[in-house]
């Protein structure tokens, strides 16, 4: 009986080691973290980056209006910061002058989809159309290829991430949410961000938040004075030979 139990334990141990080896290989090959969840493999987008150099990124989602965009761009210019803007196609088409203005300010532009839909509910062909159409609309204005994608509502599934990867797009989330869309005061927005940032953080803001433009200068100067350096997301992330852990942190392999 004792021998049988030990054999079973050995078999379970061997199976666990094999599973870990397989998952490690998958994450190395795919570039995305593979979580063995309920018997399935789950992909995770990039929420932040494992860095110790205090490099961080500030990002703005563009889907509605432009009322505060000039003020945001001015604050970025004054602080010498290049941000990343994620644009929905219908916004880019409605405000091409702002797309150009953002690009000419030295900021990076990624797609935020074509229609701002819950993309985990779409088929692969629909996802491809959303990403291709929106990327082409941006590239037609800037003359630059789009490399980054942020899912609307932060909503994603394996199919979305895999399809984006296949199209050469890195799927980007965030680990610091300003909640600027909730109508918080500039001070509250700034303190939320400042208190949560760490090396490798990706900050989520919106170009048309009511008090976003007032909060941005506070955030930039406070974090710069604390030794942080802002770079676009495309410069923050690792482009290859990386894994993504269960929290969404991208780690260099």
C-alpha positions, 0 to 999 in steps of 0.5 A, spaced: 500 500 500 505 504 501 509 503 495 502 504 491 501 511 494 508 513 493 508 511 486 501 515 485 505 521 489 511 521 484 506 520 478 502 527 480 509 530 481 511 528 474 505 531 471 505 537 475 512 538 472 510 537 465 505 542 466 509 547 468 514 546 463 509 546 457 506 553 460 513 556 460 514 554 453 508 556 451 509 563 454 516 563 451 513 562 444 507 566 444 509 572 448 503 572 452 502 569 459 498 563 459 494 561 465 492 554 466 485 556 468 479 551 469 483 546 464 484 552 459 489 556 457 488 564 458 492 569 455 493 576 459 494 583 455 500 588 458 498 591 464 505 594 466 512 592 465 517 589 470 522 595 470 527 598 475 529 604 472 522 608 474 520 609 467 513 609 466 507 611 461 501 616 461 496 614 456 489 617 454 483 614 451 480 618 445 473 617 444 468 623 445 470 630 444 476 634 444 474 640 449 480 639 453 485 636 448 489 642 447 490 643 454 493 636 455 498 637 449 500 644 452 501 640 459 505 635 456 509 640 452 511 644 458 514 638 461 517 635 455 513 628 456 511 624 450 504 620 451 500 615 448 493 616 445 489 610 444 484 613 438 477 610 436 476 610 429 470 614 429 474 619 433 480 620 428 475 621 422 471 626 426 477 630 428 483 629 423 486 635 425 487 633 432 490 626 430 495 630 426 496 635 432 497 629 437 502 626 432 506 632 431 507 633 438 511 627 438 506 623 442 504 615 440 498 613 437 495 606 438 488 604 436 482 603 441 478 599 436 473 602 430 466 602 434 468 602 441 464 595 442 465 589 447 470 586 443 470 579 446 463 578 443 466 579 436 468 573 431 475 573 429 473 576 422 469 582 426 475 583 430 480 583 424 475 588 421 475 593 427 483 593 428 485 593 421 480 599 419 481 603 425 489 602 424 488 604 417 484 610 419 490 613 423 495 611 419 492 615 413 493 621 417 499 620 420 503 616 415 505 611 421 504 604 422 499 602 428 503 597 433 499 598 440 491 596 441 487 598 447 481 594 448 474 598 449 472 597 456 478 593 458 474 587 455 478 582 452 478 574 451 483 569 448 481 570 441 482 578 441 489 577 444 491 572 439 488 576 433 491 582 435 498 579 436 497 575 429 496 582 426 502 585 429 499 589 435 501 589 442 494 589 447 495 594 452 491 595 459 493 599 465 495 598 472 494 605 474 486 608 473 485 615 474 478 614 474 478 621 471 471 620 467 468 619 473 468 627 474 473 627 480 476 633 482 483 635 479 486 634 486 483 627 487 485 625 480 492 627 481 493 623 488 490 617 485 495 616 480 501 619 484 499 614 490 499 608 485 505 609 480 511 604 480 516 603 476 513 600 469 506 603 470 501 605 465 497 610 467 490 610 464 486 617 463 482 620 457 482 626 453 476 629 454 475 628 462 472 634 465 478 635 470 483 631 466 487 637 463 487 640 470 490 634 473 495 632 468 500 638 470 500 636 477 501 628 475 507 630 471 511 635 475 510 631 481 512 624 478 518 627 475 520 631 481 520 624 484 525 621 479 520 618 474 521 618 467 515 618 462 516 615 455 511 612 450 508 605 451 512 603 445 518 605 449 516 602 455 514 595 453 519 589 451 518 587 444 520 580 444 523 575 449 518 576 454 513 573 459 507 576 462 505 574 469 498 573 472 497 580 474 499 582 467 506 585 468 510 584 462 517 581 464 523 580 460 525 573 459 
